Amino acid sequence: MKKILIPTDFSKYADEAIEVGAQIAKKNGSEIILIHMLELPTHMNDAISGETSIPEIMLFKRKADETLKNIKNRPYLTGIKITEVVRLDGAYNGIINYTKQNNDIDLIVMGSHGATGINEILVGSNTEKVVRQSETPVLVIKNKTENFNASNIVFASDFSKEIKKPFKKVLEFTKLFGSKLNLVMICTPNSFKSTSAARKIVTEFVADFDMPEYSFETYNESNIEKGILNYSNETNGDVIAFCTHGRTALSHFFTGSISEDLVNHSSKPVLTFRV
């Protein structure tokens, strides 16, 4: 892993993501790109080309640059190559556009407000947009984490053919973190499969891969989100991983706003991969 992108709005939630990003970077010799989106008030955006707004815009940018430099000097970032970026853009657009223009980013690490939703760097529907639209894997940190641990990764899926491509990245991260992979298929009243049918699907799915240590289970629950959260708690999962779909939230296995719900309601870190 060469480059980790960490968006920051200078909140404590973003700081928690930076601390985890630093731990991952030190372990893998990665560079960290700290990016701040300078979202200007509407009246300034309307007059951004006018001379009267330039001094005020430059003042905001200087303050952002200074804050990033102060972050860069924190002791836990010592020894890590840090690049600071300030952009005039919205949170969602800025993150997505930067990764498209710099396609060597290996991971995005974002901060979140506990288990109640990302309400600082990402507001409202921006949560699902970034997680859903990013071509780069996204790790969402939910709490302050002194020692980031990914020994047990819970990967929830329907294990359909379209999951095979992003699953290669799942395995790369599993190897990177030295994790055990806990595969789970959630069965609900609307998507029930017998244990034997589910096991057959997964056995055929993993046959195409050089698998690390892993386990597989089916888990019955009233809905998929609750099933994933309960299973990860019961198995002491450290990280919840799943694949997102750019067009319709989450592939066949997930529908509606489940991606956003999982990111918002999980107390554990969430790792997402784009189909």
N, C-alpha and C positions, 0 to 999 in steps of 0.2 A: 504494500500500500504506500503510494508515493505522496499523494496530496489529499488533505482533508479540509473541506470547506466548512467554516463555522460562522453562520450569520449571527450578528449581535445587535441588540437594541440597547445594550448597556444595562439591562435589567439583571436581577439576581438569577433569573431562570436561564438567561443566556450565559451567565458566568458559570453556572453548573454544567452546561454543555461544553464550555471551553475547558473546564477541569477534566472532564471525561475525554474530550478530544486530545488533551495533552497526554493523558495516560496511554491512549492508543498510539499516538505519534511517537512517544518515547520507546514503546515496545517494538515498533516497526520501522523506526528511523524515518518517519514521514514529515513532510512539510505541512504547516497549518496556514490556511488563508483565512484571516479574520475579515469579514465583510460587513459593512454597515450601510444600510439603505437610508439615505437622507430624503425622507418624505416631506416635501414642502407644503405649507398651507396652500389652499386652492388659489387665493389671490396672488400668491407668488408664482405658482405654476402658470397662471394666465399671463403673467407679465415677465416670465423668465428671460425673455429676450430684451426687456427694457433696461435701461441704464440704472433706474432707481432701485431695482431689485438686486443687482449684482453685489453691492457691498454686504447686504444682509445675507445673501446666499453664501458668500465667501466666509462670513463670520461663522455661520453654522458649520461649514465644511472644516474650517480651522479647528473649531471645538471638537468635532468628530475625530479629526486626525490626532489631536492631542490626547483624547481619551483612548484611542486605539494604541498609541505609543505607550501610555501608562499601563494598559493591559499587557502589552508585550513584555514589559519589565517585571511582571509578577514572577516570584521565585519558582513557581511550579512550571513555568514555561522556559526556564533556563536550559540551554542546550538544544532547543528546537528551532529550526528555521521558521520564521514567522513573516508572512507577507500581509500588509494592511491595505485594504481596499475600501474606499468610500464612493458610493454611487448615488446619483440623483435618480431614484426609482422607488417604486413600491416594493413591499416585502416580497410578495409572491413573484411579481415580474422580475425583480432584481435577481432573486436566487435562480430562477429558471433560466433567464437570459445569460447569466454569468456561466452557468454550467454548460450551456449550449455553445458559448463562445470559447470555453476552456474545457474541452472534452477529456482532459487528463485528470479530472477530479475523480477520486475513487470512492469518496464517502462524504455525505453531508451530515453534520451533527447539529441538532437543533435543541433548544431548551423549551420546556413546557411547564405550565403551572400545575404541578402536582397531578392529581387525578381528576381535575375539574375542567381541563381544557387549555389549549394554548391561547393565551389572551394578551401576550406582550408582543413578541416578534411577529406572531401570526394571529390575526384577528378573524373570528367568524369563519367564513367559508375558505379563507386562505389556507387553513389547516389542511383540509382535504385536497385543495388544489396542489399544494407543494408535494404532499405525500403521493398523490395520485399521478401528477404530471411529470415528476422528476425522473429523468432517464438514469440518474445516479442513485444508488442505494441511499436511503435516509435512515439515520438513527436518531430517535426522539428520546431525550433524557427527561425523566419525570421528576426526579428528586436529586438533592445533593448526594453525590456518590464519592466517598473517600477512595474506595478501591473498586474500580469497575470490573465486574466479573461476568463472563459469558460462558461459564463452564457448561451450562445446560441451556441450549437454545430450543424453544418450542416452535416448530414450523407447522402451521395449520394450512391445509389446502384440500382441494378436491382431487389433486394429482391428475389433472387432465393433461392432454398433450401440450397445450399452450404454456403450461407451467415449466416444461422441461428446459427452455432457454434460460429464464431467470434462475432456475434451480441450480444451474452451474455456478452462478454468483453466490448463492446460498452456501454451496459447498466450499467455495473459496473463503468465505468469511468464517465458516466452521473450522477450516484448517488454520486460518489466521489466528483465531482465538483459542485454538486447541479445545474445541467444544464437543460435547456429546450432543447428538441431534435427536430430538424427540419429535417424531412425526405423528400428527394427529389428524383424523378426519372427524369432524363434528356431524353427528346425525341428529336431525330435527324431525318433527312430525311431517314437515313438508319436503324433506330430503333424506328420507330413511334408506339406509343400506344395511344389509345383514353383515355380520362380522366377516363371514367367509367371502362375500362379494367385495367388501372394502379391502380385505387383505390381498385378494387377487389383483385388484387395481394397483395397489401400492407395490406389490412384488414385481409386477410388470413394469411399473414406473421406474423403480430404483435399479432394475437390471441393466439399464443403459449407463449407469454411473459407477465410478470407483468410490464406494460409500465408506465414510468413516464409521466409528462406533455410533450405532443408532438404535432406536426402538420405534415401534409403531403401535398405536392404539386407536380404537374408535371411542368416541365419547358422546353419550346421549344427553341432549339438553333441549330446552324449549326453543332457544334461538341460538344462532351461531356465535354472536358476540359473547353471550353469557357462557357458552360452552368453552370458548377459547380462554376466557378469563379464569373460569373455575378450574379447567384442566391445568393451566399454567401454575395456579396456586397449589393445587393438590400434588403436582409433580415437582414443586420447588424450581420451576423454570426461572432462569435469570433474565432471559430476553425472549420476547414474543416476536416471531418473524412471520411475514406473509407476503404474498405477491399482490400488487395493485394493478388495476387495468386503467389505461389512460382515457378510455371512452366512458366506461360505466362503472365507476367506483372500483369494484374488485371482481375480476373474472367471473366464471360461472359459480364458483364456490361462495362468493360474497355478492350481495346485492344491496341497493340503496345506499344508506349512509354508514354501513358497518365499518368501513375504513376509518372514517372520522370518529365514530363512537369508540373504536378500539384505541385509537391514538389519545382520545380525550379521557377515557375512563380507566385505562390500565394504569396501575401504580408502578408497573415494571417498564424498563426501556423497551421501545418498539422499533424493530428493524424492518424496513419495507423495500421491496424489489419490484421494479416495473416490468410488467409482461411485455 
